[in-house]
Structures are given as C-alpha cells and as structure tokens.
C-alpha cells in the first residue's frame, strides 16, 4: 500500500509539469484511480500516455503496493474541454 501523495509524487517525478489527482477506489489503499494532465502527452497515443504513467509507478506496481490502477490521461487542452462539458 502506498500513500496517495506518494503516488502523486512518483508521477510528478517522471512528468514534472503534471497535474495529478489520485483517489482510493476501495479504501484499502491498493486499488487507485489517477487522473493525470500533462503537456507531455501532446502528440502521444493514449497507450503511450498510459505507459509514461505506468513507468513512473513501475516499482509500486511490480511490488503490488498498487494492485490496480484506473488511469485517465489528458493534455491540458483536452482537460479544458472536459471541464467545459461538465
């Protein structure tokens, strides 16, 4: 189990410009949802965007400190569009 702030910090170490929001989906601390917004995602496929985030969390995932991760990735422009539709 990892602290939600630790997850945020690990992602931002790999993607320094990222805005990261992490939620614990079950209360057990190992089934998480992360929303990551970064200009680094521009021009990248969704798969590549997710690989960048998974790479930042590789140690926590391989040790099963994080058992499951639901991931949403956006460029700042795409996120702005999401906010406008809400």
Secondary structure as UniProt FT lines:
FT   HELIX           4..14
FT   TURN            16..17
FT   STRAND          19..24
FT   STRAND          31..37
FT   HELIX           39..41
FT   TURN            42..43
FT   HELIX           46..56
FT   HELIX           58..62
FT   TURN            63..64
FT   STRAND          68..74
FT   HELIX           76..85
//
